[in-house]
Amino acid sequence: MDSKARAQLRVIREVIAALQAEGISAWLFGGWGLDARIGRITREHGDVELWVERIHADQSRALIEGIGGTALSTQPPEEACEFILDGTSFSTAYFDRRPDGSFYQPIGGFSDWRFPPGSFDDEPVTLDGTPVLAMSASGMLAMKEQFPHLRHGRPWRQKDIGDMEILRGLLATETADNRMGPAE
């Protein structure tokens, strides 16, 4: 593991611990979220991305600033916040819950994004020995599949295509495991 990955893991641990101490959940997504779902680090990551429920946006920002994070003014504040902590960049994006159990980001440039029920469950996974929350495989796949079709979306990159293939594999495994029932 290189120094950039170690620094990103340290930030993940610090930010999640600070938020959890105040009862705020944060879900990894993007490359680190996928690695958390897989259970191992698969590649270098450009950044760290976390989803936070919008009702906790202001409090999460204050908590991150309280542990030394610097909030940048690069994103619409109702949509997301980018930070630098110990020289490592990361961001929090905000979502809302819908009565039907699905999730969405109703404010900002990606208000047409929809996430299926179960996208933000409370079952931790393990990333480099640390229990973390990560967006579900179905939620991350929905994000990736929708992205080019969103109002402000862009075409898939090669890594997006590879991630979708991995996420479909994870979902197929989960579906097969669910059909088999609980292990005895």
Residue pairs with C-beta under 8 A, 6 or more apart in sequence:
1 9
1 41
2 44
4 44
4 88
5 41
5 44
5 45
7 86
7 87
7 88
8 32
8 45
8 47
8 48
8 88
8 90
9 127
9 128
9 130
10 86
10 88
11 48
11 85
11 86
11 88
11 90
12 28
12 32
12 48
12 90
12 127
12 130
12 132
13 130
14 67
14 85
15 26
15 50
15 64
15 67
15 69
15 85
15 90
16 26
16 50
16 130
16 132
16 133
18 63
18 64
18 66
18 67
19 25
19 26
19 52
19 56
19 60
19 63
19 64
22 59
22 63
24 52
24 53
24 56
24 59
24 60
24 63
25 52
25 53
25 120
25 122
25 133
26 50
26 51
26 52
26 60
26 92
26 133
27 33
27 50
27 51
27 52
27 120
27 133
27 134
27 135
28 36
28 48
28 49
28 50
28 127
28 132
28 133
28 134
28 135
29 49
29 50
29 51
29 93
29 134
29 135
29 139
29 140
29 143
30 45
30 47
30 48
30 49
30 140
31 42
31 43
31 45
31 46
31 159
31 163
32 45
32 48
32 49
32 127
32 134
33 49
33 134
33 135
33 140
34 42
34 134
34 140
34 163
34 166
34 167
35 41
35 42
35 43
35 45
35 127
36 125
36 126
36 127
36 132
36 134
37 125
37 134
37 136
37 137
37 140
37 167
37 170
38 166
38 170
39 125
39 126
39 127
41 127
41 128
43 159
47 89
47 90
47 91
48 88
48 89
48 90
48 91
49 90
49 91
49 93
50 90
50 91
50 92
50 93
51 92
51 93
51 94
51 95
51 120
51 135
52 60
52 92
52 93
52 94
52 95
53 94
53 95
53 96
53 97
53 120
54 94
54 95
54 96
54 107
57 77
57 78
57 81
57 92
57 94
60 92
61 71
61 81
61 92
64 71
64 83
64 85
64 92
65 71
67 85
68 85
68 86
69 83
69 84
69 85
70 83
70 84
70 85
71 81
71 82
71 83
72 81
72 82
72 83
72 84
74 82
75 81
75 82
75 91
76 107
76 108
76 109
78 94
78 107
78 108
79 93
79 94
79 105
79 107
79 108
79 109
79 110
80 91
80 92
80 93
80 94
80 108
81 91
81 92
82 89
82 90
82 91
83 89
83 90
83 91
83 92
93 105
94 105
94 107
95 103
95 104
95 105
95 115
95 120
96 103
96 104
96 105
96 106
97 103
98 104
100 117
101 117
101 118
102 114
102 115
102 116
102 117
102 119
103 114
103 115
103 119
103 120
103 139
104 111
104 113
104 114
104 115
105 111
105 113
109 151
109 152
110 150
110 151
110 152
111 151
112 146
112 150
112 151
113 143
113 146
113 150
114 142
114 146
115 135
115 139
115 142
115 143
116 138
116 139
116 142
118 136
118 138
118 139
119 135
119 136
119 138
119 139
119 142
120 133
120 135
120 136
120 139
121 133
121 136
122 133
123 133
124 131
124 132
124 133
125 131
125 132
125 133
125 134
126 132
127 134
135 143
137 167
137 170
137 171
137 174
138 171
140 163
140 167
141 164
141 167
141 168
141 171
144 156
144 160
144 163
144 164
144 167
145 164
146 153
147 153
147 154
147 156
147 160
148 154
148 155
148 156
156 164
